[in-house]
Amino acid sequence: MKKCLFVLFTLLSLCVCAQTPGQKKARFNPEKYRQVMERFVMEKAGVTQDEAKTFFPIFHEMLNEQRKVRREIGKLTHEGKMAKSEVDYKRIMERIVDLEIKQNEIEKSYYKRFSEVLSWEKMFKVKCAIQEFGMEALNRFYPRNSHRRNEK
């Protein structure tokens, strides 16, 4: 799910830049993106309206926690581009790996709360739907490369 979430939030950034030739640059609307993602997940995973009302606020809480960790990883990645020695690279890499583990621990800590709302089967389907949503969004904004991703 870490990779799914990374793709999802990378897409948020990419959506701001994506436009078709001749169109004015559309402003990214995070609320609309969130609504579209939630509808997609509900449809693909079979999440009911009642389940969604409870699940998605918890889910977005988790994403916000993970987003903070990803920002730290981003800062370290930037710092790594300025690194001068193996000692610097080692320190940065060790910290990045620790933060990636922290992201997974955050996700795992939310499973208990998710399981109070959704069955484990639906949680699995939600995870798959989020990954599919991310891939579809990538294909939408970068269709010329979509054939390469689908062949792997």
Buried (B, 14 or more C-beta within 10 A) or exposed (E): BBEBBBBBBBBBEBBEEBEEEEEEEEEBEEEEBBEEBBEBBBEBBBBEEEBBEBBBEBBEEBBEBBBEBBEBBEEBEEBBEEBEEEEEEEBBEEBBEEBBEBBEEBBEEBEEBBEEBBEEEBBEBBBBBBBBBBBEBBBEBEEEEBEEEEEE
